[in-house]
Amino acid sequence: MSDAPDTKLAAFRAEARAWLEANFPSSLKGRGNVGGEAPVTWEGDAALWKQRMADRGWGVPTWPAAYGGGGLSFKEAQVLRDEMAAIGAWNPIGGMGVMMFGPTLLEYGTEAQKTQHIPPIARGELRWCQGYSEPGAGSDLASLQTKAEDRGDSFLVNGQKIWTSGAQWADWCFCLVRTDFTKKHEGISFLLIDMRTSGVETRPIKLISGFSPFCETFFTDVSVPKENLVGPLNGGWTVGKRLLQHERNSLSGGSSGTAGGDRKRLVQVSTDYIGLDSSGRLADADFRARLILNQMEAHAYALTLRRIADEGKSANGPSAVTSILKNVSAKLVTETAEMAIEAMGQRGLGWEGETYSEDELAAVRSYLGVKAHAIAGGSTEIQNNIISKRILGLPDANAHSS
């Protein structure tokens, strides 16, 4: 009897392998996810692959089949990721709807809300953005001032959000709004806003990397139906915090199974630009030592993610441990990008021009863009506070003894 689960998992592995071999277009192997800063125009084999994954529900493998997911166990989903990696396949369905909002709605949404919103997310048909930070409410998110006034069968929303990733392309926004000004945390509600509603305006912000993935978002007398309230009125802080755990889990690589992809590219870049000595080792001894350390840390991190998955972390969803993973991930991603630029030397300093290859120019922009990893999803300092209070149980540094 004890062999039954392993037998079942082995049977699923064979099923997944056969399906992938029959359905993943070989022309897409090694291309990676075709997603980027702007929305992708899905066409040709990429569109076919996305359609097949959506029909199977494997874009969101552990979500309930009733809402368009794969209905797989966490271990089966890991097997699927392993088999996809083995043939160079990638998941064409993602975004904030998958990494943050969908899991949160499955936990807190009404049946009507889940029926309306989860299937389009599972099929990659709609884009979502996150209305959290404000010009005066960043690290202290609970001080947000965007207000939603009760107008009977609807809310009237007025206010401003900032750093709204992909807002200029999004169809919907999951937004924290203030519905009670007499309380701080207990006066916040979680609202879903159709970005096509009159009164919604977005203004892209250009970053040092040259991209504009973030926006200022303005809400001016935006009418939002009452049925778009997720969770109880004034109970949005609990919902919002849960979503942040899912976000940190995704940012750390906990839901993607892709940890380690960048470190493989770093090895190739280092070999190409630094070269090998007569013994077949990287020619720069100092860089070689640091590269080995980077590879060890990245591999240990990937094993940690696997261990957490094997322990069935998904049963209760992400926990405060995601703050540790998020900080480690940000450190590794930043270090890896910096080392790639160092390995390239002068070739890693280009911004434009025909004398630089596309990969070299992309590496520069990646290096500049990666600086945001220590801020996005909650800054490193905020994560340290969470770790000290909720994991280590340390006293609040701001508390004063009587």
C-alpha positions in Angstrom: 0.0 0.0 0.0 2.9 2.4 0.8 4.1 2.2 -2.8 0.7 3.4 -4.2 1.5 7.2 -4.1 4.9 6.6 -5.8 3.2 4.5 -8.4 0.6 7.1 -9.1 3.2 9.8 -9.3 5.3 7.7 -11.7 2.2 7.1 -13.9 1.5 10.9 -13.9 5.1 11.6 -14.9 4.7 9.2 -17.9 1.5 10.9 -18.8 2.9 14.4 -18.6 6.0 13.4 -20.6 4.0 11.9 -23.4 1.6 14.9 -23.5 4.4 17.4 -23.6 6.3 15.6 -26.3 3.1 15.5 -28.4 2.0 19.1 -27.7 5.0 21.4 -27.1 6.2 22.9 -30.5 9.9 22.1 -30.9 10.3 25.5 -32.5 9.8 27.1 -29.1 12.5 25.1 -27.3 15.1 27.3 -25.7 13.3 30.5 -26.4 12.0 30.9 -22.9 8.8 32.6 -22.1 8.0 35.1 -24.8 6.5 37.5 -22.2 8.3 40.8 -21.5 7.8 44.4 -20.5 4.8 44.8 -22.8 1.9 42.5 -23.7 2.8 39.7 -26.1 1.0 39.3 -29.4 0.5 35.6 -29.4 0.8 34.1 -32.8 2.0 31.0 -34.6 3.4 28.1 -32.5 3.4 30.4 -29.4 -0.3 30.9 -29.7 -0.9 27.2 -30.2 1.2 26.3 -27.2 -0.7 28.8 -25.0 -4.0 27.4 -26.2 -3.0 23.8 -25.5 -1.8 24.6 -22.0 -5.0 26.6 -21.3 -7.2 23.7 -22.5 -5.3 21.3 -20.3 -5.4 23.6 -17.3 -1.7 23.2 -16.8 -0.9 27.0 -16.9 -2.2 26.9 -13.3 -1.7 23.2 -12.5 -2.8 23.2 -8.9 -5.9 25.4 -9.3 -9.3 23.6 -9.2 -10.4 22.0 -12.5 -13.8 23.5 -11.9 -12.4 27.0 -12.6 -10.1 26.0 -15.5 -7.1 24.8 -13.5 -5.3 21.5 -13.8 -6.5 20.1 -10.5 -3.1 18.6 -9.8 -1.5 17.9 -6.4 1.6 20.0 -5.5 3.8 17.0 -6.2 2.2 16.4 -9.5 2.8 20.1 -10.4 6.4 19.7 -9.5 6.7 16.6 -11.7 5.1 18.6 -14.6 7.6 21.5 -14.1 10.5 19.0 -14.1 9.3 17.4 -17.3 8.8 20.8 -19.0 12.3 21.8 -18.0 13.7 18.6 -19.4 12.5 19.4 -22.9 13.0 23.2 -22.8 9.3 23.9 -22.4 7.9 26.9 -20.5 4.6 28.0 -19.0 3.0 30.6 -21.3 0.3 31.6 -18.8 1.4 34.0 -16.0 1.2 37.5 -14.7 -0.2 39.0 -11.6 -3.5 37.2 -12.0 -1.6 33.9 -11.6 1.1 34.8 -9.2 -0.9 36.9 -6.7 -4.6 37.6 -7.3 -5.9 34.2 -8.4 -4.7 32.3 -5.3 -6.0 35.0 -3.1 -9.5 35.1 -4.7 -9.7 31.3 -4.5 -9.3 31.7 -0.7 -11.4 34.8 -0.1 -13.7 35.3 -3.1 -17.4 34.4 -3.4 -18.5 31.7 -5.7 -19.7 34.3 -8.2 -16.4 36.1 -8.1 -14.4 33.0 -8.6 -16.6 31.9 -11.5 -16.2 35.3 -13.1 -12.5 35.9 -12.7 -10.6 32.6 -12.2 -11.3 31.0 -15.6 -10.0 34.0 -17.7 -6.8 34.1 -15.5 -6.3 30.3 -16.0 -6.5 30.8 -19.7 -4.3 33.8 -19.8 -7.0 36.0 -21.3 -6.9 39.0 -19.0 -4.2 41.1 -17.4 -4.4 42.3 -13.8 -2.5 45.1 -12.0 -2.0 45.8 -8.3 -3.3 49.0 -6.7 -1.5 49.1 -3.4 1.3 51.7 -3.0 0.5 55.5 -3.0 2.8 58.5 -3.1 2.3 58.9 0.7 1.8 55.2 1.5 4.7 53.0 0.5 6.4 51.1 3.3 3.6 52.1 5.6 1.0 50.8 3.2 -1.8 50.9 5.8 -1.7 54.7 5.8 -3.2 54.7 2.2 -5.8 57.4 1.5 -7.5 56.3 -1.8 -11.1 56.4 -0.6 -14.2 54.4 -1.6 -17.5 56.1 -0.6 -20.6 54.0 -0.2 -23.2 55.1 -2.8 -25.8 52.4 -2.2 -25.3 49.7 -4.8 -21.8 50.9 -5.7 -18.6 52.6 -4.3 -17.3 55.9 -5.6 -13.5 55.7 -5.7 -11.1 58.7 -5.7 -7.4 58.7 -5.2 -4.0 57.9 -6.6 -1.8 54.8 -6.7 1.9 54.6 -7.8 4.3 51.9 -9.1 1.3 50.1 -10.6 3.0 47.5 -12.7 1.5 47.1 -16.1 -1.5 49.4 -15.4 -1.4 50.8 -18.9 -2.1 47.3 -20.3 -4.2 45.8 -17.5 -7.9 44.9 -17.9 -8.6 44.8 -14.1 -7.0 46.1 -10.9 -7.1 44.6 -7.4 -7.0 47.6 -5.2 -6.8 48.5 -1.5 -9.1 51.4 -0.7 -10.1 53.2 2.5 -13.7 52.7 3.5 -13.4 54.0 7.1 -11.2 57.0 8.0 -11.7 56.5 11.8 -9.5 53.3 11.8 -6.2 52.5 10.1 -5.8 48.8 9.3 -9.5 48.0 10.1 -10.7 50.7 7.7 -9.3 49.2 4.5 -11.2 47.2 1.9 -10.2 45.0 -1.0 -11.9 46.1 -4.3 -11.8 44.9 -7.9 -11.8 47.7 -10.4 -12.4 47.4 -14.2 -9.6 49.5 -15.7 -11.9 50.5 -18.6 -14.3 52.3 -16.2 -14.7 56.0 -16.7 -12.4 58.0 -14.4 -9.4 55.6 -14.5 -6.2 57.2 -15.9 -2.7 55.7 -16.1 0.7 57.5 -16.7 3.7 55.3 -17.4 6.9 56.0 -15.5 10.2 55.5 -17.4 12.9 53.7 -15.3 16.7 53.9 -15.5 16.6 50.6 -17.5 14.7 52.4 -20.3 11.5 50.5 -19.7 8.2 51.8 -18.4 6.7 48.8 -16.5 5.3 51.0 -13.7 2.6 53.7 -13.8 0.9 56.4 -11.8 -2.7 55.5 -11.6 -5.5 58.0 -10.9 -9.1 57.3 -9.9 -11.5 60.2 -10.3 -15.1 59.5 -9.4 -14.8 55.8 -10.5 -18.0 53.9 -9.9 -17.4 50.3 -8.7 -20.2 47.8 -8.1 -20.6 46.5 -4.6 -20.2 42.9 -5.8 -16.6 43.7 -6.6 -15.8 43.8 -2.9 -13.6 40.8 -1.9 -13.9 39.8 1.7 -15.8 41.8 4.3 -16.2 45.6 4.3 -13.2 47.0 6.2 -11.6 43.6 6.2 -9.3 44.2 3.2 -6.1 44.4 5.2 -6.3 40.6 5.9 -6.9 39.8 2.3 -4.2 42.3 1.1 -1.6 40.8 3.4 -2.4 37.3 2.2 -1.9 38.4 -1.4 1.5 39.9 -0.5 2.6 36.5 0.8 1.6 35.0 -2.6 3.5 37.8 -4.3 6.7 37.2 -2.3 6.4 33.5 -2.9 6.3 34.1 -6.6 9.1 36.7 -6.6 11.3 34.2 -4.7 10.6 31.5 -7.4 8.5 29.4 -5.1 5.7 28.9 -7.6 7.7 28.9 -10.8 10.2 26.1 -10.3 12.6 28.2 -12.4 15.3 28.9 -9.8 18.7 28.5 -11.3 18.0 29.6 -14.9 20.0 32.8 -14.5 23.0 31.0 -13.0 23.3 28.8 -16.0 23.3 31.8 -18.3 26.0 33.4 -16.0 28.3 30.4 -16.5 27.9 30.7 -20.3 28.5 34.4 -20.3 31.6 34.0 -18.1 33.0 31.3 -20.4 32.3 33.3 -23.5 33.8 36.6 -22.3 36.5 35.7 -19.9 37.6 32.5 -21.5 39.3 29.4 -20.2 42.9 28.7 -19.2 45.1 25.8 -20.4 43.5 23.6 -17.7 40.0 24.3 -19.0 39.2 26.5 -16.0 37.8 30.1 -16.1 40.9 32.2 -16.8 40.2 34.8 -14.0 41.0 33.0 -10.7 39.3 35.6 -8.5 36.1 35.7 -10.6 36.1 31.9 -10.8 36.1 31.7 -7.0 33.2 34.2 -6.7 31.3 32.4 -9.5 31.6 29.1 -7.7 30.2 30.7 -4.5 27.4 32.2 -6.5 26.5 28.9 -8.1 26.6 27.1 -4.7 24.3 29.7 -3.1 21.9 29.6 -6.0 21.8 25.8 -6.0 21.3 25.7 -2.2 18.4 28.2 -2.7 16.9 26.0 -5.4 17.1 23.0 -3.1 15.5 24.9 -0.3 12.6 25.8 -2.6 12.3 22.1 -3.5 12.4 21.1 0.1 9.6 23.5 1.0 7.5 22.1 -1.9 8.2 18.5 -0.8 7.0 19.4 2.7 3.6 20.3 1.3 3.9 24.0 1.9 1.0 24.6 -0.5 -1.5 22.9 1.8 -1.7 26.0 4.0 -0.4 28.5 1.4 2.6 30.8 1.7 3.7 31.9 5.2 6.0 34.6 6.7 8.9 32.4 5.5 8.4 33.9 2.1 10.0 37.1 3.4 13.2 35.1 3.9 13.0 33.6 0.5 12.2 36.9 -1.1 15.3 38.6 0.4 17.6 35.7 -0.6 16.2 35.7 -4.1 16.7 39.5 -4.5 20.3 39.1 -3.3 21.0 36.3 -5.7 19.3 37.9 -8.7 21.2 41.2 -8.1 24.5 39.5 -7.6 24.1 37.3 -10.8 23.2 40.3 -13.0 26.2 42.3 -11.6 28.6 39.4 -12.3 27.3 39.1 -15.8 28.1 42.7 -16.5 31.6 42.3 -14.9 32.3 39.3 -17.0 31.5 41.2 -20.2 33.9 44.0 -19.3 33.5 46.9 -21.8 31.0 44.9 -23.7 28.7 45.1 -20.7 28.6 48.9 -20.7 26.7 49.6 -24.0 23.4 51.3 -24.2 22.8 51.4 -27.9 24.5 51.1 -31.3 25.3 48.4 -33.8 28.7 47.6 -32.2 26.9 45.8 -29.4 24.9 42.6 -29.7 21.3 42.3 -28.6 22.3 40.1 -25.7 24.8 42.6 -24.5 22.3 45.5 -24.6 19.7 43.3 -22.9 22.3 42.4 -20.1 22.8 46.2 -19.4 19.1 46.8 -19.1 18.7 43.7 -17.0 21.5 44.9 -14.7 19.8 48.2 -14.2 16.3 46.8 -13.9 17.3 44.2 -11.3 18.0 47.0 -8.8 14.2 47.1 -8.2 14.2 43.5 -6.9 15.2 44.7 -3.4 12.1 47.0 -3.4 9.4 45.3 -5.4 7.0 43.2 -3.4 8.1 44.8 -0.2 11.6 46.2 0.4 14.4 44.2 2.0 14.0 46.3 5.1 10.3 45.6 5.4 11.0 41.9 5.0 13.6 42.1 7.7 11.0 43.5 10.0 8.6 40.7 9.2 11.2 38.1 9.8 12.2 39.6 13.2 8.7 39.9 14.4 6.8 37.0 12.9 9.5 34.3 12.6 12.1 35.1 15.3 9.6 36.7 17.7 11.9 39.6 18.5 10.5 42.6 20.4 9.4 45.6 18.4 12.3 48.1 18.2 9.8 51.0 18.3 8.2 49.8 21.5 9.0 51.8 24.6 9.2 50.3 28.1 7.3 52.1 30.8 
